[in-house]
Amino acid sequence: MKLTADIKKDIFKEHAGSETNTGQAEAQIALFTHRISHLTEHLKENKKDYSAELSLVKLVGKRRALLNYIAKKDIFRYRDIIGKLGLRK
């Protein structure tokens, strides 16, 4: 599913508490997760789309960096976001 403004608002409202709180780490991780799942589905159909593959690798790295930041700051927030998004680890 393509990322629209309405979907972004819903993601930010669910994970950050309000539609305007777009900078919170949990909201950014949720947004990255949505984009990663969309790119993964795209790459299943288009195996030779190397620019999308590069974008996917960069997004995974950004999400991992934010997850490491949250884990270092507050382990309970980290466990909560991992559980909500259904991420491994």
N, C-alpha and C positions, 0 to 999 in steps of 0.2 A: 504494500500500500504506500502510495506516494505521500510524502510529508507535506501537509498543507498547514496553513495558519491555524485552522481550527484544531488540528491534531496537536500542534505545538502547544496551543493554549491548554488543551486537556492534559498534556504531559506535565506542563509546568504547574497546573493547578493541583494535580494529584501528588506530585513529588516535592514541590516547593511550597505549597500552601496557597499561592496566589498566581494569577496569570502574569503578573509583572515581575515576579521574582525569578528572573531568567538566569541569574549568575550563580545560584546556589549549586554546589557540587552535585548533590543528588539529582537535581533537575537536569544538569548537563549530562550526567551518566545515563539517565533515562532516555534523553534525546539521542545520545550516541548509540545506545542499545537499539533503539528503534531504527536508526539509520543503518546500523550493522546488519540487522535482520533483513532489511530491505535489500541491501547490497548482496547479501549472501544468496537470497532467492534469485536475484538478477544474474549472479555469476553461475548459478546452477544451469541456467538456460544459455548463457553466453560465455562459454569457457575461455574464449580468446580476447575478452575485453580486459586488457592489461591495465588501462587507466583506472577502471573501476576496482580492479584488484589492488592497485597501489593505494587508492582512497580507502579501501577496506582495512588495509594494514595500518595506515596512519590513524584511522578512527579507533582501531583496537588499541593502539599504543597510547592514544590520548585518554581513552577510557581507563586503561590500566594505570596510568599515571594518577588520574583523579582518585581511583580506588585505593591506590597506595597512600595518597595524601590523607584520605578519610580514615584509613586503617591506622595511620600514625597518630592522627589527632584524636579520634574517638572510635574505639573498636565496636561500640554498640551501634553507632550510626552505620558503620561498615556492614555489620551483620544484618542490620535491618534492610539496607538497600540491596544487598545480595539476595536476601530472602524475597523481597518484593519483586525483583526483576527476574528471579529464577536463574541467576548466574551460578556457574559452578565455582567451587572453592570456598 
